[in-house]
């Protein structure tokens, strides 16, 4: 590098050679290429692979006497400053406002020699432009990031203004306006924060919101596709205001901080009607809040969209169209049991059939179905409601969950008297569901007589279609799920992670099923009070596909990943 060299009086090629970033032969080769492309020498060198974009930007800035805009300056640009320049203008002229003071706006430009654009920026902002040189690809990335944030902020504010909350008791229609401009100065920040949490949760299709206090901060996490993700971490000082606001909306006692409390309220947002169930639990660092979000807008699932394999779908349709008997679905909380049963009701409902449900809570509203909400505080329990429903002449009955012997007894007797009953229980798998019914206290001969089908299910996340890519799994990974690497013909896929899926690699979920139609030999085993292992072996002999195997089928067809199957199922014993 020549110490006496003045880049402001040199050609760009000379600067690059002096900086040691290009050779004279490379420059000459690019000049020949330039005659056919008519592009700038820097662009030609980059396209030919003879120059890095960052080195070109440095040299270009030296030639013009401007500083270079580095990664940090561009990607951390002040969105309020950037917003002073309309996005259309910024993208067309390749400029980005990054910071400002009372008289000056710092602007990154791909072409600092564009005096027309510089004059326009001065008129638009009423500030004097201070120019930085930016490389084209880095500038494009920064434009996408900064103007994306501006657009997101605008959408958030618009949504906040349109969200209302219906507070408290069953049937109450008192509306509480949560817009910041309607709140007092003292309450406005908390009101806005609560609304932001609701807005982000609804937008991301979350099923639960967790507000978790720690020593120095509060973790706000939302459950998306069955997995918790942190969305913000406000300071611990905000906890009291957050919890108090939610208690007010839920009609709970704001002074009681020592005991657990449960409540509810509804959020009305554009195109959505969301019922929110609130649970508050005292912890070491303060009260923890968990809110379950139930979309009341409508049920748009059917048996096909749930992900039933063809063999299972045909069996399930045949069973749910029987005139009587009992269908029981098992799985942990949030595994889609209720959704599957709703889809079954949607499949069989008609004007000739009286369908009634007893639930806690009513998760979806179905047209043509009589739905009853259990309300234990006033004595409206599963047992008392079911006894009343028997006098309502139902043909089909859905019981939200069999929790005790009384509910189980009514369900079984109802199914044995010419009615079709759907219900759920908490059990690990399909064979375990049968033994769970026996444990509740139902006589073996009754269980064997009434059951038409037992099904266990889990939800696995779908690989994001936007960033889905093929990969080669390690032998250790394949062996964990019982796949023989030497016999694996299908390619495996995973999600790389993108903005569409919040960089998780997954978007949406589908169900996997373990299904046992009650064949004659299985009924005999139940009559004989057989143990779970005997029932499982008989089910396998009859063609039952386990949850693990059902998950592997989805791995092999590219719908989900090995990681998801390992997370959601256990190894077959």
Secondary structure, DSSP 8 states (H G I E B T S, - for coil): --TT--GGGS-HHHHHHHTTSS-HHHHHHHHHHHHHH---HHHHHHHTTSS-HHHHHHHHHHHHT-EE--HHHHHT--HHHHTTS-HHHHHHHTEEEEEE-SSEEEEEES-TT-HHHHHHHHHHHSSEEEEEE--HHHHHHHHHHHHHHHHHHHHHHHHHHH-EEEESSTT---EEE--GGGS-HHHHHHHHHHHHHHHHHHHTT-SEEEEEE-SSBEEEEEEETTEEEEEE--BGGGHHHHHHHHHHHTT--TT--SS-EEEEEEEEETTEEEEEEEEEEEETTEEEEEEEEEE-S-----TTTTT--HHHHHHHHHHHTSSSEEEEEE-STTSSHHHHHHHHHHHH--TT--EEEEESS--S--TT-EEEE-BGGGTB-HHHHHHHHGGGT-SEEEES---SHHHHHHHHHHHTTT-EEEEEE--SSHHHHHHHHHHHT--HHHHHHHEEEEEEEEEEEEE-TTSEEEE---HHHHHHTT--GGG--S-EEEE---GGGTTSSEEEEEEEEEEEE--HHHHHHHHTT--HHHHHHHHHHTT---HHHHHHHHHHTTSS-HHHHHHH-----
